[in-house]
Amino acid sequence: MSRSKLFVMVLVLILVWVAFTQIRMLDGKGIDAAKAAALQQIENPETAKFENLQEVQHGKMSVVCGQYLVKDADGNYGYPRDFVVEIYQDEEPRFSEAGNDVAQYCHVSGDAS
């Protein structure tokens, strides 16, 4: 194999790698913003674990739905709590645990209690 072909193959591999890593970084921005907004609002944020995070576009707004768990005073994780974060460009994300906000944007499983 000639040096020029090897160079082109290496260059293509590098470009593909960069493209995939950048796409992943772009996809994670909304989720990272949602986690940061949630951590500012919840009790015991240092113990928070996030689950079932999903980002959906609603027009000019991005919405992240998910659940979080935090440790109680005894050091045990409680039940998952549903939340939603609305993210508008050039505005602070809006965190909510209100049932009507979660129901508006997120597919929630479980009973209606």
N, C-alpha and C positions, 0 to 999 in steps of 0.2 A: 504494500500500500504506500502510495506516495505521501510525502510530507504535507502537501497541500490538501489532500483528501482527509488526512488525519486531523489537520488543523480545522477544517470545515466541520468535521464530525464533532470535535471537541467544542467548537464554538456553538453549534446547534444544541448540543446537550446542555451547555451552560445557559443559553437563552431559554430553553424549555424549562429548566430548573428555576430560573429567575421568574419566568411568567407564572408558574404554578405557585411559588411562594408568595408572590405579590397578590395573586388572586385570593389566596387564603387570608392574607393580611387585610385585604379590603372587606372580605366577608365578615371578619371578626370585629370590625370597628363598632358596629351597632351593639353587638353583644358585650363588648368591653365597656362601652358607654352605659349600657343598662346595668351591668354589674356595679360600676362605680356609683351610679345613681341609687341603686338599692342599698349599697353599703353605707351611704350617707343617711339612710332613713330607718334602717332596721336596728333592733336591739342586738347587742352582742355581735357586732359585725365581724369581729376578729375570729369568730367560730363559724361563720357562714359557709355553707356548701350550696352550690347551685346545681340544679338538675333541669332536664327537659327544656333547655333554652332553645327558642326558635325565633328567628327574625323574619318579619313579613313587611313588604312595602304596601302602604295604603296611600296612594297618591304621592304627595310631597313629604309624607311622614313615614318614618320607619317605626315599626312596633316590635318590641321584643317581649315575648311571653315566656314565662318559666315558673319555676318553683325554687324556694330556698328553705334550708333547714338551719337552725341555730341551736346551740347548746343551752339548756336551762341551768338554773343555779346548782343543780346536782351534777352537772357535766354530761348530761344525756341529751342526745339530739331529739327534738320534738318532731311533730308531724310536718310534712312538707306544706308550705304556704304558697298559694298562687299569687303571682304578681304580674304586672304589665308596666312597661316603660315606653312612653311615646317620645320619639326623637325627631325633632324638626331641625333642619339645617340652620346653623347660626343661633340656636336657642339652647337653653339648658334642658336636658332630658327631664321628663315628668314621670315620676315613680308613683304607682298606685297599687293598693291591695284591695280596693273597693270591688265588690262582687260584680257590680254593673259594668265597670271598666274592663275587668277580666273577661266577662261574658261577651262584651262587645267585640273584642279583638281575638280572643283565644278560644280554642277548642278545649274545654275543661271536662275531664272525666270525673265520675263520682256522683254522689247523691246531691240533692238540692237543699240539704239542711243548712 
